[in-house]
């Protein structure tokens, strides 16, 4: 099982990624062991999580979310 997630960073920006374990991945990001983007901005919390059936589906959904503009991402957050 894979998950697509969105993190809110300390500067207010949003970061999208995939994982098999959301709690572990959030802890990694908070510890500075995540991607360069979150290391430099700091992670506040996970604001969105969505199950995917497999890695391929998760990667496709992640790419679709990354193509959204900020307003569309915020609307997505409100619908969950």
VOBA-1610 file (N, C-alpha, C; in pm, whole numbers, padded with zeros to 5 digits, always signed):
BEGIN
Unk+00085-00118+00000Unk+00000+00000+00000Unk+00089+00124+00000Unk+00057+00215-00087Unk+00129+00342-00095Unk+00035+00456-00061Unk+00094+00567-00018Unk+00018+00686+00015Unk+00080+00805-00056Unk-00005+00896-00102Unk+00038+01026-00151Unk+00010+01123-00038Unk+00104+01210-00008Unk+00087+01300+00104Unk+00129+01442+00067Unk+00075+01538+00142Unk+00115+01678+00129Unk+00155+01727+00267Unk+00273+01789+00274Unk+00322+01847+00398Unk+00313+01999+00390Unk+00284+02060+00502Unk+00291+02206+00513Unk+00426+02240+00575Unk+00502+02325+00508Unk+00634+02364+00557Unk+00624+02492+00640Unk+00728+02521+00715Unk+00726+02636+00806Unk+00712+02769+00733Unk+00749+02774+00605Unk+00733+02898+00528Unk+00596+02907+00461Unk+00508+02809+00489Unk+00373+02808+00433Unk+00362+02734+00301Unk+00472+02690+00245Unk+00469+02617+00119Unk+00421+02474+00141Unk+00383+02408+00032Unk+00333+02271+00037Unk+00428+02179-00038Unk+00452+02061+00018Unk+00540+01962-00042Unk+00461+01833-00062Unk+00469+01775-00181Unk+00396+01652-00212Unk+00493+01537-00233Unk+00459+01420-00179Unk+00544+01303-00196Unk+00464+01175-00182Unk+00534+01059-00194Unk+00470+00930-00174Unk+00551+00850-00071Unk+00484+00755-00007Unk+00549+00670+00092Unk+00464+00546+00117Unk+00525+00448+00182Unk+00450+00331+00228Unk+00413+00344+00374Unk+00476+00439+00444Unk+00453+00458+00587Unk+00451+00608+00620Unk+00332+00669+00621Unk+00323+00814+00643Unk+00383+00863+00774Unk+00364+00790+00884Unk+00419+00834+01013Unk+00571+00835+01011Unk+00630+00730+00956Unk+00776+00723+00948Unk+00830+00833+00858Unk+00764+00854+00744Unk+00812+00955+00649Unk+00803+01095+00708Unk+00695+01125+00780Unk+00682+01255+00845Unk+00795+01275+00946Unk+00823+01171+01023Unk+00933+01179+01121Unk+01066+01203+01052Unk+01088+01139+00938Unk+01211+01160+00862Unk+01222+01305+00814Unk+01113+01357+00761Unk+01113+01496+00715Unk+01142+01591+00831Unk+01077+01568+00944Unk+01097+01656+01060Unk+01239+01648+01114Unk+01302+01532+01098Unk+01439+01513+01146Unk+01543+01564+01046Unk+01496+01618+00933Unk+01589+01669+00832Unk+01644+01562+00740Unk+01582+01444+00742Unk+01628+01333+00660Unk+01543+01314+00534Unk+01451+01406+00510Unk+01368+01398+00391Unk+01439+01462+00274Unk+01364+01510+00180Unk+01421+01576+00064Unk+01483+01710+00096Unk+01562+01758+00004Unk+01630+01888+00020Unk+01530+02001+00043Unk+01418+01995-00027Unk+01317+02100-00014Unk+01269+02114+00130Unk+01233+02003+00192Unk+01181+02010+00329Unk+01292+02034+00431Unk+01412+01990+00403Unk+01525+02017+00494Unk+01548+02167+00506Unk+01538+02237+00394Unk+01567+02380+00396Unk+01452+02465+00449Unk+01331+02410+00450Unk+01214+02488+00491Unk+01155+02445+00625Unk+01181+02323+00665Unk+01122+02272+00789Unk+00978+02230+00768Unk+00939+02121+00829Unk+00804+02067+00813Unk+00722+02096+00938Unk+00602+02145+00918Unk+00512+02172+01029Unk+00423+02050+01055Unk+00354+02004+00951Unk+00265+01889+00968Unk+00223+01832+00834Unk+00168+01710+00840Unk+00111+01646+00722Unk-00035+01693+00715Unk-00071+01754+00602Unk-00205+01812+00591Unk-00296+01732+00498Unk-00240+01632+00429Unk-00319+01553+00334Unk-00256+01417+00318Unk-00340+01313+00310Unk-00292+01177+00288Unk-00399+01103+00211Unk-00357+01029+00110Unk-00449+00957+00023Unk-00390+00820-00010Unk-00468+00713+00005Unk-00421+00578-00027Unk-00415+00557-00177Unk-00316+00480-00220Unk-00305+00436-00359Unk-00286+00285-00358Unk-00333+00221-00462Unk-00327+00075-00467Unk-00187+00021-00489Unk-00103+00097-00560Unk+00033+00052-00587Unk+00124+00171-00613Unk+00252+00144-00630Unk+00351+00251-00648Unk+00324+00333-00775Unk+00290+00264-00881Unk+00263+00332-01008Unk+00148+00431-00995Unk+00040+00389-00933Unk-00076+00477-00913Unk-00039+00595-00824Unk+00041+00569-00720Unk+00083+00677-00629Unk+00168+00779-00702Unk+00261+00732-00786Unk+00347+00825-00861Unk+00266+00909-00959Unk+00167+00848-01022Unk+00081+00923-01116Unk-00002+01028-01042Unk-00054+00991-00926Unk-00134+01086-00847Unk-00046+01198-00794Unk+00075+01164-00749Unk+00169+01266-00702Unk+00198+01366-00813Unk+00223+01317-00933Unk+00252+01405-01046Unk+00132+01495-01077Unk+00011+01439-01068Unk-00109+01518-01093Unk-00125+01629-00989Unk-00099+01596-00864Unk-00110+01697-00757Unk-00003+01805-00775Unk+00117+01765-00813Unk+00225+01862-00832Unk+00196+01959-00946Unk+00114+01917-01041Unk+00076+02005-01152Unk-00028+02110-01112Unk-00096+02089-00998Unk-00196+02185-00952Unk-00129+02312-00903Unk-00199+02424-00919Unk-00145+02547-00861Unk-00181+02550-00712Unk-00128+02646-00641Unk-00148+02652-00495Unk-00296+02658-00456Unk-00373+02739-00528Unk-00515+02753-00498Unk-00587+02618-00514Unk-00554+02545-00618Unk-00616+02415-00641Unk-00575+02314-00533Unk-00449+02321-00489Unk-00403+02232-00382Unk-00477+02262-00251Unk-00495+02388-00221Unk-00567+02426-00098Unk-00713+02380-00105Unk-00773+02385-00223Unk-00909+02334-00241Unk-00912+02183-00218Unk-00811+02113-00268Unk-00801+01969-00246Unk-00792+01939-00096Unk-00717+02017-00023Unk-00702+01995+00121Unk-00837+02011+00194Unk-00917+02104+00147Unk-01046+02130+00211Unk-01148+02021+00183Unk-01132+01948+00072Unk-01228+01845+00036Unk-01207+01716+00111Unk-01095+01704+00178Unk-01062+01581+00254Unk-01088+01598+00399
//
